């Protein structure tokens, strides 16, 4: 009979030693969503515009352009 073992370990990695492009590529391969500061600022702007009943269509278009690289 075969016995299976499940082992977990934690490793600390200094991310400053890694290239940002490598980190983003790894996250994309794992299908993780990565937001940069510019995208987070757009999300914040959309949130505040929506909360204040202001038009935010242009901000949504900007977000789509930033994430997909396509302009509406």
GUNUMAR-694392 format. One record per atom (N, C-alpha, C, O, CB): residue number from 1; z, y, x; residue in one letter; atom name. Coordinates in Angstrom, 3 decimals. Glycine has a CB too. Layout:
<recs>
(rec NUM, (Z, Y, X), 'A', 'CA'),
...
</recs>
This chain:
<recs>
(rec 1, (0.000, -1.165, 0.833), 'X', 'N'),
(rec 1, (0.000, 0.000, 0.000), 'X', 'CA'),
(rec 1, (0.000, 1.251, 0.895), 'X', 'C'),
(rec 1, (0.746, 1.335, 1.871), 'X', 'O'),
(rec 1, (1.215, -0.015, -0.957), 'X', 'CB'),
(rec 2, (-0.844, 2.204, 0.541), 'X', 'N'),
(rec 2, (-0.974, 3.422, 1.309), 'X', 'CA'),
(rec 2, (0.029, 4.466, 0.809), 'X', 'C'),
(rec 2, (0.155, 4.670, -0.398), 'X', 'O'),
(rec 2, (-2.413, 3.962, 1.224), 'X', 'CB'),
(rec 3, (0.738, 5.121, 1.719), 'X', 'N'),
(rec 3, (1.695, 6.159, 1.358), 'X', 'CA'),
(rec 3, (1.114, 7.517, 1.721), 'X', 'C'),
(rec 3, (0.641, 7.729, 2.837), 'X', 'O'),
(rec 3, (3.059, 5.935, 2.065), 'X', 'CB'),
(rec 4, (1.158, 8.427, 0.764), 'X', 'N'),
(rec 4, (0.664, 9.780, 1.002), 'X', 'CA'),
(rec 4, (1.835, 10.730, 1.170), 'X', 'C'),
(rec 4, (2.840, 10.636, 0.466), 'X', 'O'),
(rec 4, (-0.249, 10.245, -0.151), 'X', 'CB'),
(rec 5, (1.687, 11.642, 2.110), 'X', 'N'),
(rec 5, (2.718, 12.640, 2.349), 'X', 'CA'),
(rec 5, (2.125, 14.016, 2.142), 'X', 'C'),
(rec 5, (0.983, 14.282, 2.515), 'X', 'O'),
(rec 5, (3.312, 12.505, 3.767), 'X', 'CB'),
(rec 6, (2.908, 14.874, 1.549), 'X', 'N'),
(rec 6, (2.498, 16.269, 1.356), 'X', 'CA'),
(rec 6, (3.387, 17.135, 2.246), 'X', 'C'),
(rec 6, (4.604, 17.184, 2.067), 'X', 'O'),
(rec 6, (2.606, 16.705, -0.164), 'X', 'CB'),
(rec 7, (2.771, 17.807, 3.192), 'X', 'N'),
(rec 7, (3.519, 18.639, 4.136), 'X', 'CA'),
(rec 7, (3.066, 20.077, 3.988), 'X', 'C'),
(rec 7, (1.867, 20.356, 3.990), 'X', 'O'),
(rec 7, (3.326, 18.150, 5.597), 'X', 'CB'),
(rec 8, (4.012, 20.991, 3.861), 'X', 'N'),
(rec 8, (3.714, 22.415, 3.803), 'X', 'CA'),
(rec 8, (4.319, 23.086, 5.017), 'X', 'C'),
(rec 8, (5.385, 22.702, 5.499), 'X', 'O'),
(rec 8, (4.247, 23.052, 2.495), 'X', 'CB'),
(rec 9, (3.616, 24.094, 5.500), 'X', 'N'),
(rec 9, (4.157, 24.870, 6.611), 'X', 'CA'),
(rec 9, (3.758, 26.325, 6.439), 'X', 'C'),
(rec 9, (2.764, 26.634, 5.782), 'X', 'O'),
(rec 9, (3.660, 24.320, 7.974), 'X', 'CB'),
(rec 10, (4.521, 27.191, 7.020), 'X', 'N'),
(rec 10, (4.225, 28.615, 6.982), 'X', 'CA'),
(rec 10, (3.948, 29.099, 8.393), 'X', 'C'),
(rec 10, (4.616, 28.710, 9.351), 'X', 'O'),
(rec 10, (5.390, 29.412, 6.345), 'X', 'CB'),
(rec 11, (2.944, 29.957, 8.494), 'X', 'N'),
(rec 11, (2.571, 30.512, 9.779), 'X', 'CA'),
(rec 11, (2.418, 32.016, 9.610), 'X', 'C'),
(rec 11, (1.757, 32.476, 8.679), 'X', 'O'),
(rec 11, (1.261, 29.863, 10.323), 'X', 'CB'),
(rec 12, (3.023, 32.775, 10.499), 'X', 'N'),
(rec 12, (2.860, 34.220, 10.460), 'X', 'CA'),
(rec 12, (1.688, 34.599, 11.357), 'X', 'C'),
(rec 12, (1.583, 34.156, 12.501), 'X', 'O'),
(rec 12, (4.165, 34.947, 10.902), 'X', 'CB'),
(rec 13, (0.812, 35.431, 10.803), 'X', 'N'),
(rec 13, (-0.367, 35.870, 11.543), 'X', 'CA'),
(rec 13, (-0.372, 37.390, 11.565), 'X', 'C'),
(rec 13, (-0.207, 38.030, 10.526), 'X', 'O'),
(rec 13, (-1.684, 35.311, 10.909), 'X', 'CB'),
(rec 14, (-0.557, 37.958, 12.727), 'X', 'N'),
(rec 14, (-0.675, 39.411, 12.854), 'X', 'CA'),
(rec 14, (-2.114, 39.779, 12.501), 'X', 'C'),
(rec 14, (-3.024, 39.591, 13.309), 'X', 'O'),
(rec 14, (-0.289, 39.907, 14.309), 'X', 'CB'),
(rec 15, (-2.317, 40.310, 11.276), 'X', 'N'),
(rec 15, (-3.665, 40.616, 10.803), 'X', 'CA'),
(rec 15, (-4.342, 41.712, 11.610), 'X', 'C'),
(rec 15, (-5.566, 41.842, 11.577), 'X', 'O'),
(rec 15, (-3.618, 41.019, 9.359), 'X', 'CB'),
(rec 16, (-3.562, 42.494, 12.330), 'X', 'N'),
(rec 16, (-4.174, 43.539, 13.163), 'X', 'CA'),
(rec 16, (-4.966, 42.935, 14.316), 'X', 'C'),
(rec 16, (-5.794, 43.613, 14.924), 'X', 'O'),
(rec 16, (-3.097, 44.486, 13.712), 'X', 'CB'),
(rec 17, (-4.719, 41.669, 14.619), 'X', 'N'),
(rec 17, (-5.465, 40.999, 15.688), 'X', 'CA'),
(rec 17, (-6.803, 40.448, 15.212), 'X', 'C'),
(rec 17, (-7.638, 40.051, 16.025), 'X', 'O'),
(rec 17, (-4.636, 39.876, 16.270), 'X', 'CB'),
(rec 18, (-7.012, 40.423, 13.889), 'X', 'N'),
(rec 18, (-8.239, 39.886, 13.322), 'X', 'CA'),
(rec 18, (-9.185, 41.014, 12.931), 'X', 'C'),
(rec 18, (-8.755, 42.119, 12.599), 'X', 'O'),
(rec 18, (-7.929, 39.004, 12.108), 'X', 'CB'),
(rec 19, (-10.459, 40.720, 12.975), 'X', 'N'),
(rec 19, (-11.480, 41.670, 12.566), 'X', 'CA'),
(rec 19, (-11.494, 41.773, 11.044), 'X', 'C'),
(rec 19, (-11.452, 40.754, 10.356), 'X', 'O'),
(rec 19, (-12.869, 41.253, 13.103), 'X', 'CB'),
(rec 20, (-11.554, 42.998, 10.511), 'X', 'N'),
(rec 20, (-11.551, 43.197, 9.064), 'X', 'CA'),
(rec 20, (-12.674, 42.431, 8.375), 'X', 'C'),
(rec 20, (-12.466, 41.861, 7.305), 'X', 'O'),
(rec 20, (-11.668, 44.674, 8.744), 'X', 'CB'),
(rec 21, (-13.862, 42.410, 8.975), 'X', 'N'),
(rec 21, (-14.991, 41.700, 8.373), 'X', 'CA'),
(rec 21, (-14.707, 40.205, 8.242), 'X', 'C'),
(rec 21, (-15.102, 39.574, 7.261), 'X', 'O'),
(rec 21, (-16.257, 41.918, 9.202), 'X', 'CB'),
(rec 22, (-14.020, 39.643, 9.236), 'X', 'N'),
(rec 22, (-13.664, 38.220, 9.173), 'X', 'CA'),
(rec 22, (-12.666, 37.948, 8.045), 'X', 'C'),
(rec 22, (-12.761, 36.936, 7.350), 'X', 'O'),
(rec 22, (-13.076, 37.757, 10.519), 'X', 'CB'),
(rec 23, (-11.712, 38.859, 7.875), 'X', 'N'),
(rec 23, (-10.712, 38.698, 6.812), 'X', 'CA'),
(rec 23, (-11.379, 38.775, 5.443), 'X', 'C'),
(rec 23, (-11.098, 37.965, 4.559), 'X', 'O'),
(rec 23, (-9.607, 39.777, 6.930), 'X', 'CB'),
(rec 24, (-12.266, 39.755, 5.276), 'X', 'N'),
(rec 24, (-12.963, 39.920, 3.997), 'X', 'CA'),
(rec 24, (-13.866, 38.726, 3.721), 'X', 'C'),
(rec 24, (-13.927, 38.244, 2.590), 'X', 'O'),
(rec 24, (-13.787, 41.218, 3.991), 'X', 'CB'),
(rec 25, (-14.560, 38.251, 4.734), 'X', 'N'),
(rec 25, (-15.431, 37.080, 4.568), 'X', 'CA'),
(rec 25, (-14.617, 35.857, 4.148), 'X', 'C'),
(rec 25, (-15.033, 35.109, 3.264), 'X', 'O'),
(rec 25, (-16.198, 36.783, 5.877), 'X', 'CB'),
(rec 26, (-13.464, 35.653, 4.774), 'X', 'N'),
(rec 26, (-12.606, 34.520, 4.424), 'X', 'CA'),
(rec 26, (-12.113, 34.638, 2.983), 'X', 'C'),
(rec 26, (-12.090, 33.652, 2.246), 'X', 'O'),
(rec 26, (-11.410, 34.431, 5.390), 'X', 'CB'),
(rec 27, (-11.719, 35.848, 2.585), 'X', 'N'),
(rec 27, (-11.254, 36.062, 1.212), 'X', 'CA'),
(rec 27, (-12.378, 35.797, 0.218), 'X', 'C'),
(rec 27, (-12.148, 35.191, -0.829), 'X', 'O'),
(rec 27, (-10.719, 37.495, 1.039), 'X', 'CB'),
(rec 28, (-13.585, 36.244, 0.533), 'X', 'N'),
(rec 28, (-14.727, 36.005, -0.352), 'X', 'CA'),
(rec 28, (-15.048, 34.528, -0.461), 'X', 'C'),
(rec 28, (-15.389, 34.050, -1.544), 'X', 'O'),
(rec 28, (-15.949, 36.763, 0.142), 'X', 'CB'),
(rec 29, (-14.948, 33.792, 0.640), 'X', 'N'),
(rec 29, (-15.200, 32.350, 0.614), 'X', 'CA'),
(rec 29, (-14.171, 31.636, -0.267), 'X', 'C'),
(rec 29, (-14.475, 30.618, -0.888), 'X', 'O'),
(rec 29, (-15.172, 31.772, 2.045), 'X', 'CB'),
(rec 30, (-12.967, 32.172, -0.313), 'X', 'N'),
(rec 30, (-11.924, 31.591, -1.163), 'X', 'CA'),
(rec 30, (-11.952, 32.168, -2.567), 'X', 'C'),
(rec 30, (-11.077, 31.884, -3.385), 'X', 'O'),
(rec 30, (-10.555, 31.818, -0.544), 'X', 'CB'),
(rec 31, (-12.967, 32.983, -2.841), 'X', 'N'),
(rec 31, (-13.171, 33.637, -4.133), 'X', 'CA'),
(rec 31, (-11.984, 34.506, -4.523), 'X', 'C'),
(rec 31, (-11.594, 34.564, -5.689), 'X', 'O'),
(rec 31, (-13.424, 32.598, -5.212), 'X', 'CB'),
(rec 32, (-11.416, 35.183, -3.522), 'X', 'N'),
(rec 32, (-10.349, 36.147, -3.754), 'X', 'CA'),
(rec 32, (-10.980, 37.526, -3.860), 'X', 'C'),
(rec 32, (-11.958, 37.820, -3.173), 'X', 'O'),
(rec 32, (-9.276, 36.100, -2.617), 'X', 'CB'),
(rec 33, (-10.437, 38.349, -4.694), 'X', 'N'),
(rec 33, (-10.975, 39.687, -4.894), 'X', 'CA'),
(rec 33, (-10.283, 40.639, -3.927), 'X', 'C'),
(rec 33, (-9.055, 40.723, -3.897), 'X', 'O'),
(rec 33, (-10.790, 40.156, -6.370), 'X', 'CB'),
(rec 34, (-11.078, 41.354, -3.139), 'X', 'N'),
(rec 34, (-10.537, 42.275, -2.150), 'X', 'CA'),
(rec 34, (-10.910, 43.692, -2.546), 'X', 'C'),
(rec 34, (-12.083, 44.001, -2.752), 'X', 'O'),
(rec 34, (-11.055, 41.942, -0.728), 'X', 'CB'),
(rec 35, (-9.906, 44.547, -2.650), 'X', 'N'),
(rec 35, (-10.139, 45.943, -3.000), 'X', 'CA'),
(rec 35, (-9.776, 46.815, -1.813), 'X', 'C'),
(rec 35, (-8.712, 46.660, -1.215), 'X', 'O'),
(rec 35, (-9.323, 46.352, -4.254), 'X', 'CB'),
(rec 36, (-10.673, 47.734, -1.480), 'X', 'N'),
(rec 36, (-10.344, 48.685, -0.434), 'X', 'CA'),
(rec 36, (-9.723, 49.925, -1.064), 'X', 'C'),
(rec 36, (-9.628, 50.027, -2.287), 'X', 'O'),
(rec 36, (-11.598, 49.055, 0.394), 'X', 'CB'),
(rec 37, (-9.303, 50.863, -0.223), 'X', 'N'),
(rec 37, (-8.630, 52.066, -0.725), 'X', 'CA'),
(rec 37, (-9.512, 52.879, -1.656), 'X', 'C'),
(rec 37, (-9.030, 53.444, -2.638), 'X', 'O'),
(rec 37, (-8.186, 52.933, 0.431), 'X', 'CB'),
(rec 38, (-10.813, 52.940, -1.350), 'X', 'N'),
(rec 38, (-11.737, 53.710, -2.188), 'X', 'CA'),
(rec 38, (-11.830, 53.104, -3.589), 'X', 'C'),
(rec 38, (-11.826, 53.827, -4.586), 'X', 'O'),
(rec 38, (-13.136, 53.766, -1.539), 'X', 'CB'),
(rec 39, (-11.914, 51.778, -3.656), 'X', 'N'),
(rec 39, (-11.998, 51.120, -4.962), 'X', 'CA'),
(rec 39, (-10.705, 51.303, -5.751), 'X', 'C'),
(rec 39, (-10.743, 51.521, -6.962), 'X', 'O'),
(rec 39, (-12.303, 49.626, -4.792), 'X', 'CB'),
(rec 40, (-9.563, 51.216, -5.072), 'X', 'N'),
(rec 40, (-8.291, 51.422, -5.759), 'X', 'CA'),
(rec 40, (-8.194, 52.846, -6.292), 'X', 'C'),
(rec 40, (-7.631, 53.064, -7.365), 'X', 'O'),
(rec 40, (-7.114, 51.126, -4.816), 'X', 'CB'),
(rec 41, (-8.733, 53.820, -5.561), 'X', 'N'),
(rec 41, (-8.738, 55.206, -6.026), 'X', 'CA'),
(rec 41, (-9.598, 55.342, -7.282), 'X', 'C'),
(rec 41, (-9.247, 56.085, -8.199), 'X', 'O'),
(rec 41, (-9.254, 56.150, -4.917), 'X', 'CB'),
(rec 42, (-10.717, 54.628, -7.325), 'X', 'N'),
(rec 42, (-11.579, 54.658, -8.514), 'X', 'CA'),
(rec 42, (-10.850, 54.042, -9.695), 'X', 'C'),
(rec 42, (-10.899, 54.580, -10.802), 'X', 'O'),
(rec 42, (-12.911, 53.910, -8.254), 'X', 'CB'),
(rec 43, (-10.164, 52.901, -9.471), 'X', 'N'),
(rec 43, (-9.378, 52.273, -10.544), 'X', 'CA'),
(rec 43, (-8.323, 53.245, -11.071), 'X', 'C'),
(rec 43, (-8.137, 53.369, -12.282), 'X', 'O'),
(rec 43, (-8.701, 50.973, -10.036), 'X', 'CB'),
(rec 44, (-7.638, 53.928, -10.165), 'X', 'N'),
(rec 44, (-6.615, 54.900, -10.569), 'X', 'CA'),
(rec 44, (-7.235, 56.025, -11.395), 'X', 'C'),
(rec 44, (-6.674, 56.443, -12.409), 'X', 'O'),
(rec 44, (-5.901, 55.481, -9.331), 'X', 'CB'),
(rec 45, (-8.393, 56.512, -10.955), 'X', 'N'),
(rec 45, (-9.069, 57.597, -11.674), 'X', 'CA'),
(rec 45, (-9.482, 57.153, -13.074), 'X', 'C'),
(rec 45, (-9.338, 57.907, -14.036), 'X', 'O'),
(rec 45, (-10.302, 58.076, -10.890), 'X', 'CB'),
(rec 46, (-9.991, 55.936, -13.187), 'X', 'N'),
(rec 46, (-10.374, 55.400, -14.499), 'X', 'CA'),
(rec 46, (-9.139, 55.293, -15.387), 'X', 'C'),
(rec 46, (-9.173, 55.673, -16.557), 'X', 'O'),
(rec 46, (-11.063, 54.012, -14.354), 'X', 'CB'),
(rec 47, (-8.067, 54.783, -14.833), 'X', 'N'),
(rec 47, (-6.826, 54.633, -15.599), 'X', 'CA'),
(rec 47, (-6.353, 55.982, -16.137), 'X', 'C'),
(rec 47, (-6.033, 56.110, -17.319), 'X', 'O'),
(rec 47, (-5.727, 53.996, -14.724), 'X', 'CB'),
(rec 48, (-6.312, 56.995, -15.253), 'X', 'N'),
(rec 48, (-5.818, 58.309, -15.671), 'X', 'CA'),
(rec 48, (-6.764, 58.977, -16.676), 'X', 'C'),
(rec 48, (-6.312, 59.622, -17.622), 'X', 'O'),
(rec 48, (-5.633, 59.215, -14.448), 'X', 'CB'),
(rec 49, (-8.063, 58.822, -16.471), 'X', 'N'),
(rec 49, (-9.018, 59.397, -17.413), 'X', 'CA'),
(rec 49, (-8.866, 58.743, -18.788), 'X', 'C'),
(rec 49, (-8.877, 59.421, -19.815), 'X', 'O'),
(rec 49, (-10.463, 59.229, -16.892), 'X', 'CB'),
(rec 50, (-8.725, 57.431, -18.788), 'X', 'N'),
(rec 50, (-8.564, 56.712, -20.054), 'X', 'CA'),
(rec 50, (-7.252, 57.095, -20.735), 'X', 'C'),
(rec 50, (-7.212, 57.268, -21.953), 'X', 'O'),
(rec 50, (-8.615, 55.193, -19.820), 'X', 'CB'),
(rec 51, (-6.181, 57.226, -19.953), 'X', 'N'),
(rec 51, (-4.877, 57.586, -20.510), 'X', 'CA'),
(rec 51, (-4.884, 58.990, -21.114), 'X', 'C'),
(rec 51, (-4.130, 59.276, -22.044), 'X', 'O'),
(rec 51, (-3.804, 57.492, -19.431), 'X', 'CB'),
(rec 52, (-5.742, 59.865, -20.577), 'X', 'N'),
(rec 52, (-5.824, 61.248, -21.061), 'X', 'CA'),
(rec 52, (-6.993, 61.458, -22.016), 'X', 'C'),
(rec 52, (-7.390, 62.593, -22.278), 'X', 'O'),
(rec 52, (-5.949, 62.205, -19.888), 'X', 'CB'),
(rec 53, (-7.543, 60.365, -22.535), 'X', 'N'),
(rec 53, (-8.671, 60.419, -23.478), 'X', 'CA'),
(rec 53, (-9.854, 61.226, -22.938), 'X', 'C'),
(rec 53, (-10.510, 61.957, -23.679), 'X', 'O'),
(rec 53, (-8.211, 61.018, -24.798), 'X', 'CB'),
(rec 54, (-10.114, 61.082, -21.641), 'X', 'N'),
(rec 54, (-11.257, 61.737, -21.018), 'X', 'CA'),
(rec 54, (-12.370, 60.714, -20.818), 'X', 'C'),
(rec 54, (-12.132, 59.507, -20.792), 'X', 'O'),
(rec 54, (-10.857, 62.390, -19.666), 'X', 'CB'),
(rec 55, (-13.570, 61.219, -20.679), 'X', 'N'),
(rec 55, (-14.722, 60.340, -20.435), 'X', 'CA'),
(rec 55, (-14.597, 59.729, -19.034), 'X', 'C'),
(rec 55, (-14.352, 60.439, -18.059), 'X', 'O'),
(rec 55, (-16.074, 61.129, -20.580), 'X', 'CB'),
(rec 56, (-14.763, 58.432, -18.948), 'X', 'N'),
(rec 56, (-14.670, 57.758, -17.656), 'X', 'CA'),
(rec 56, (-15.900, 56.904, -17.356), 'X', 'C'),
(rec 56, (-15.873, 56.067, -16.453), 'X', 'O'),
(rec 56, (-13.427, 56.894, -17.614), 'X', 'CB'),
(rec 57, (-16.978, 57.115, -18.113), 'X', 'N'),
(rec 57, (-18.203, 56.328, -17.923), 'X', 'CA'),
(rec 57, (-18.773, 56.514, -16.514), 'X', 'C'),
(rec 57, (-19.239, 55.554, -15.900), 'X', 'O'),
(rec 57, (-19.258, 56.722, -18.971), 'X', 'CB'),
(rec 58, (-18.736, 57.736, -16.009), 'X', 'N'),
(rec 58, (-19.271, 57.993, -14.663), 'X', 'CA'),
(rec 58, (-18.444, 57.261, -13.603), 'X', 'C'),
(rec 58, (-18.987, 56.768, -12.614), 'X', 'O'),
(rec 58, (-19.288, 59.514, -14.367), 'X', 'CB'),
(rec 59, (-17.130, 57.196, -13.819), 'X', 'N'),
(rec 59, (-16.268, 56.471, -12.883), 'X', 'CA'),
(rec 59, (-16.545, 54.970, -12.923), 'X', 'C'),
(rec 59, (-16.530, 54.303, -11.888), 'X', 'O'),
(rec 59, (-14.793, 56.740, -13.201), 'X', 'CB'),
(rec 60, (-16.795, 54.447, -14.111), 'X', 'N'),
(rec 60, (-17.120, 53.020, -14.240), 'X', 'CA'),
(rec 60, (-18.442, 52.731, -13.528), 'X', 'C'),
(rec 60, (-18.575, 51.721, -12.836), 'X', 'O'),
(rec 60, (-17.204, 52.599, -15.742), 'X', 'CB'),
(rec 61, (-19.419, 53.628, -13.703), 'X', 'N'),
(rec 61, (-20.695, 53.467, -12.999), 'X', 'CA'),
(rec 61, (-20.494, 53.480, -11.485), 'X', 'C'),
(rec 61, (-21.130, 52.718, -10.757), 'X', 'O'),
(rec 61, (-21.677, 54.576, -13.409), 'X', 'CB'),
(rec 62, (-19.605, 54.353, -11.023), 'X', 'N'),
(rec 62, (-19.310, 54.428, -9.589), 'X', 'CA'),
(rec 62, (-18.667, 53.128, -9.106), 'X', 'C'),
(rec 62, (-18.975, 52.644, -8.017), 'X', 'O'),
(rec 62, (-18.383, 55.629, -9.287), 'X', 'CB'),
(rec 63, (-17.778, 52.570, -9.917), 'X', 'N'),
(rec 63, (-17.131, 51.304, -9.569), 'X', 'CA'),
(rec 63, (-18.148, 50.168, -9.501), 'X', 'C'),
(rec 63, (-18.112, 49.350, -8.582), 'X', 'O'),
(rec 63, (-16.034, 50.967, -10.587), 'X', 'CB'),
(rec 64, (-19.047, 50.122, -10.468), 'X', 'N'),
(rec 64, (-20.097, 49.091, -10.464), 'X', 'CA'),
(rec 64, (-20.977, 49.242, -9.238), 'X', 'C'),
(rec 64, (-21.322, 48.253, -8.591), 'X', 'O'),
(rec 64, (-20.954, 49.173, -11.745), 'X', 'CB'),
(rec 65, (-21.340, 50.472, -8.919), 'X', 'N'),
(rec 65, (-22.160, 50.717, -7.727), 'X', 'CA'),
(rec 65, (-21.429, 50.262, -6.467), 'X', 'C'),
(rec 65, (-22.032, 49.653, -5.584), 'X', 'O'),
(rec 65, (-22.526, 52.213, -7.618), 'X', 'CB'),
(rec 66, (-20.139, 50.555, -6.381), 'X', 'N'),
(rec 66, (-19.356, 50.192, -5.195), 'X', 'CA'),
(rec 66, (-19.200, 48.685, -5.070), 'X', 'C'),
(rec 66, (-19.287, 48.148, -3.966), 'X', 'O'),
(rec 66, (-17.979, 50.852, -5.244), 'X', 'CB'),
(rec 67, (-18.969, 47.988, -6.189), 'X', 'N'),
(rec 67, (-18.712, 46.554, -6.110), 'X', 'CA'),
(rec 67, (-19.971, 45.699, -6.047), 'X', 'C'),
(rec 67, (-20.020, 44.701, -5.328), 'X', 'O'),
(rec 67, (-17.897, 46.134, -7.280), 'X', 'CB'),
(rec 68, (-20.984, 46.095, -6.801), 'X', 'N'),
(rec 68, (-22.214, 45.293, -6.848), 'X', 'CA'),
(rec 68, (-23.353, 45.862, -6.004), 'X', 'C'),
(rec 68, (-24.332, 45.178, -5.707), 'X', 'O'),
(rec 68, (-22.676, 45.166, -8.271), 'X', 'CB'),
(rec 69, (-23.200, 47.129, -5.626), 'X', 'N'),
(rec 69, (-24.256, 47.764, -4.857), 'X', 'CA'),
(rec 69, (-25.453, 48.124, -5.724), 'X', 'C'),
(rec 69, (-26.563, 48.287, -5.218), 'X', 'O'),
(rec 69, (-24.692, 46.859, -3.730), 'X', 'CB'),
(rec 70, (-25.232, 48.249, -7.026), 'X', 'N'),
(rec 70, (-26.312, 48.596, -7.960), 'X', 'CA'),
(rec 70, (-25.949, 49.871, -8.709), 'X', 'C'),
(rec 70, (-24.823, 50.015, -9.187), 'X', 'O'),
(rec 70, (-26.578, 47.434, -8.961), 'X', 'CB'),
(rec 71, (-26.871, 50.769, -8.810), 'X', 'N'),
(rec 71, (-26.637, 52.030, -9.503), 'X', 'CA'),
(rec 71, (-27.177, 51.930, -10.910), 'X', 'C'),
(rec 71, (-28.297, 51.461, -11.116), 'X', 'O'),
(rec 71, (-27.286, 53.212, -8.752), 'X', 'CB'),
(rec 72, (-26.383, 52.371, -11.895), 'X', 'N'),
(rec 72, (-26.836, 52.409, -13.295), 'X', 'CA'),
(rec 72, (-27.498, 53.733, -13.565), 'X', 'C'),
(rec 72, (-27.953, 53.979, -14.682), 'X', 'O'),
(rec 72, (-25.661, 52.184, -14.278), 'X', 'CB'),
</recs>
